[in-house]
Amino acid sequence: MNMLNKQVIHKNYGKGKVVEHNDDYIEINFVTGNKKFIYPDAFGKFLTLTDKTTADSVDKIKQKKESDLKAIEVELQKERDTQQQAIIRAHFIKNLKIHPSAQVAFQCEPEEQKSVFDDWRVSASTSQESADSIKHKLPPRMLANSACLITANDSAKSEKERYIVGAFLVTDDFDAKQNEDGNIYAHPQYRIQLSPQESKNMLFWNYYSNGKFPSTITWGKAKYRYFDNIVMAQILRDIVLLKKKPQEQQEAQNFYEYFCMVNKLEEKDVPKANGALARN
């Protein structure tokens, strides 16, 4: 926009004419001499254009600049917030108490699996009802970032055929003592569902064995059982290899890397699976 020779009024210097301007500053000739001002910021604060059409155009430019600056500030604030969250998260992970067997494998019937993967939650509580309330007792070893392994077994098959259908980490803010509804909810990022074909290649007993009776293959009547973090790392590593679609494989890799970091495991040191099936 050409503003040369446009008349302006300054609250202190009086009337003047524009003699030079660019996107950053404007120079005006007053009776007292030439003065430079920041453009377009000075308009509305110190300067007023006498030509209404030009004044309206400058006002639109000023509004756009202010809008752009606000947008930049919003992005910068988001970046600062992200950095702060990263610092808080790093501190959380560093100070997270790790139990070597805080991972939990669940037995899920076919009718339960739909709600598990539709809502990304699993119910593991045993309700204790009193006259006043119902209390849900969740796995006491389970912590924030513990892994939940979802397993199933067709009733017509032997326990050896138990397979893995999915897995997730519990949320960062999980607290079994504060839980009110008896549900364990999945972390929004670290969760995996296997297809029926993939599940056939992920037999639970290839990885898990009972510490006291390593060759015994029996689940019993329990809803869940604890297992070692090394076993979970082995499972996640094999899921990464199992996944064929690039996006799903990357998500599994991210899950695996994060799990190892939280549990202070070196990926290169995770041994080959040696579950009960390998001992029979």
Summary of the structure (lengths in Angstrom):
residues: 280
radius of gyration: 32.2
end to end distance: 84.9
largest distance: 102.1
contacts: 761
relative contact order: 0.10
helix: 37%
strand: 26%
